[in-house]
Amino acid sequence: MRLPSSTTAAKYLSRRLDEVVSFFDQLGRAGFQAEPVFLGSDGEYVVDIHRGWTTRGVGEVDTMWALVWHFDADGRVDRVVNLSGDQHQMDTYVWANFPLAPLPLRLAREEKEAE
C-alpha cells in the first residue's frame, strides 16, 4: 500500500472533515433526534447506544443505533463503526430526502479528486 504525502493527506483529511460537518448539518436539518440508552468505555473503546428518529422529511426513521468508537494509543479516534437496527429503513429515508447529484457532476467531482 502506498501512503500519500503529508500534503496530499492534509488535503484529503480537510475535505473529509468538511464532509463530516456537512453530514451532521444535514442530519440536523432533517430533524434527527437521539435519545441515549447506554454509554460505556473501557479506555480503548467507547460504545454509544441510542434511539434515533426523524421529525421531518419524507418517510421516517425510528430505530436503535450503536456507535463503537476506537481510540489509538495517543487518545485520538482512529475508527468508528455505526451499526443500525434497521439499515433498510435509513437507506429508504436517505434516498427519498437526499437525491444524488446528476451523474456528470459526480463523475467530474471524482476526476477532480483523483488529480
C-alpha positions in Angstrom: 0.0 0.0 0.0 1.4 3.4 -1.0 0.8 6.1 1.6 0.1 9.6 0.4 2.5 12.5 1.0 1.7 14.7 4.1 0.4 17.4 1.8 -1.9 15.1 0.0 -3.1 13.5 3.3 -3.8 17.0 4.7 -5.9 17.9 1.7 -7.8 14.6 1.9 -8.4 14.9 5.7 -9.6 18.6 5.4 -12.0 17.6 2.7 -13.3 14.7 4.7 -13.7 16.9 7.8 -15.9 19.3 5.7 -17.9 16.3 4.6 -18.4 15.1 8.2 -19.5 18.5 9.3 -21.9 18.8 6.3 -23.3 15.3 7.1 -24.2 16.3 10.7 -25.6 19.6 9.5 -27.9 17.7 7.1 -29.0 15.4 10.0 -30.0 18.4 12.0 -31.9 19.9 9.1 -33.7 16.6 8.6 -34.9 16.9 12.2 -32.9 13.9 13.5 -33.2 13.3 17.3 -31.4 11.0 19.6 -32.3 9.5 23.0 -29.3 8.0 24.8 -29.8 4.4 26.1 -26.2 3.4 27.1 -22.8 4.9 27.1 -19.8 2.9 28.3 -16.0 2.9 27.9 -13.0 0.7 28.7 -10.3 3.2 27.9 -9.8 1.9 24.3 -13.4 1.8 23.1 -16.5 3.9 23.8 -19.9 2.5 23.0 -22.9 4.7 22.5 -26.3 3.1 22.1 -29.2 5.4 21.3 -32.6 5.5 19.8 -32.6 7.8 16.7 -35.5 9.1 14.9 -36.6 11.7 12.3 -39.1 14.5 12.8 -39.1 15.9 9.2 -38.9 14.7 5.6 -40.5 12.0 3.5 -40.8 8.7 5.4 -39.4 8.1 8.8 -36.6 6.6 10.7 -37.1 5.3 14.3 -34.6 2.7 15.3 -31.7 1.8 17.6 -28.1 2.7 16.8 -24.8 1.7 18.2 -21.7 3.7 17.7 -18.4 2.0 18.5 -15.5 4.5 18.8 -11.9 3.2 19.0 -9.1 5.4 20.3 -5.5 4.9 19.4 -2.6 4.9 21.9 -2.5 8.8 21.7 -6.1 9.0 22.6 -7.3 10.0 19.2 -10.3 8.4 17.4 -8.9 6.2 14.7 -12.2 4.5 13.6 -15.9 4.5 14.3 -18.4 1.8 13.4 -22.0 2.9 13.1 -24.5 0.0 13.5 -28.2 0.5 12.6 -31.0 -1.6 14.0 -32.8 -1.1 10.6 -30.4 0.0 7.9 -33.1 -0.6 5.2 -35.3 2.0 6.9 -32.4 4.5 7.0 -31.5 3.8 3.3 -35.1 4.4 2.2 -35.3 7.7 4.1 -31.9 8.9 2.7 -32.8 8.1 -0.9 -36.2 9.9 -0.5 -34.8 13.0 1.1 -31.2 13.4 -0.2 -31.1 12.9 -4.0 -27.7 12.3 -5.7 -26.2 15.0 -7.9 -26.6 14.2 -11.6 -24.1 11.6 -12.8 -22.0 14.0 -15.0 -21.4 16.2 -11.9 -20.5 13.2 -9.7 -18.1 11.9 -12.4 -16.4 15.3 -12.8 -16.0 15.5 -9.0 -14.3 12.1 -8.9 -12.0 13.1 -11.7 -11.0 16.3 -9.9 -10.4 14.4 -6.6 -8.2 11.9 -8.4 -5.8 14.7 -9.5 
